């Protein structure tokens, strides 16, 4: 099957590679010519484990190619995946300009019956807009251009694994012929027993936002619980373990820390709340989830202030800058939000990350970059664990103490065991657990 993919960001590139692996002829399209040249040489625009090898292998196989020409990407395509960005507007609602632009390109260059697939996360009702755009641009092909919602459920850091071995495939579809095409697209994974969930289009669009909002809610719940545990003298890790053993709850996304970040959760939560508001429903729970998440940064600053008294003139090391391990994505990173707040309050902030250092420095100009965690901690009055990279969790605590001015460790991810930190002679401020001062 010939498939066009518009957009080569995180979702688009993983989609390109996985569909080519499934045996399809895939053409990835992006308007950035320099990016296309890099992709043809298997140079990735971002870090994602396994992606470079996937793209290189599929390009070498001849099943995957890239172009900056919409006409070339769409010529003869039976299926077109829209994987463009939907950034938040000032109001919080998703900007769908790129989706409309992509739909118009599909209409202009479609050569016959084509399934147009919403892969980007979009609010319910977007498919109707896309269908209307297609009909206006190509009234002669209106009945042959069918829109399908096929939300992605990719996690940064394991996106390739998620695409090649998904836990479910969701399609929102109206025309049965389009549903059959989508079953053919995913036949290799469906044949392995991966469940296919087929719904109407609006339900599929809602389901993606609902999943992200619920996961964000679990994170905010356990972080609110962490604040309570600190006040009550309890241990949020043990509380979460008890909760996780209840199969109705499960243990995933119940790890207290600095909060969620990345591009998807903050953006999708705000867009979902704005969608609800536009439909006349006050989904106030979503606003509270976001408020609790923002509260985590202030709580971390207070721990640093408690340990150091005044922040002016103090040197603070941030260990980990990406919003999570396994990626160089610093968008909405709690670490950078924390760093910016500490800088604003007069501290000198040094940051280390094995993948995101360049991106972080560009985002927070006042941040001093360090290529090594011990270099970052040298002369620091406090070190903060912000991202639980293996390179951070495996630090030699004795060595870390030796290079620091004050032995103070704020553990924003509960990466260390209190007994080990205490034995190394640190003042230790974990998250949702008793502090060792």
ABEGO torsion letter per residue (X at the ends): XBBBBBEABAAAAAAAAAAAAAGBBBBBBBABAAAAAAAAAGBBABBBBGAAAAAAAAAAAGABBBBABAAAAABGBABBBBABBBBBBAAGBBBAAAAAAAAAAAAAABAEBBBBBBABBBBBGAAAAAAAAAAAABAAAAAABBBBBBBBBBBBGAAAAAAABBABBBBBBABAAAAAAAAAAAAAAAAAGBBBBBBBAAAAAAAAAAAAAAAAAAAAAAAAAAAAAAAAGBBAAAAAAAAAABAAAEABGABBBAEBBEAAAAAAAAAAAAAAAAAGBBBAAAAAAAAAAAAAAAAAAAAAAAAAGBABGBBBBBBEABABBGBABABGBAAAAAAAAAAAAGBBBBBBBAAAAAAAAAABAABBBBABAAAAABGBABBBBABBBAAAAABBAAAAAAABABBBBBBAAGABBAAAAAAAGBBBBBBGBBBBX
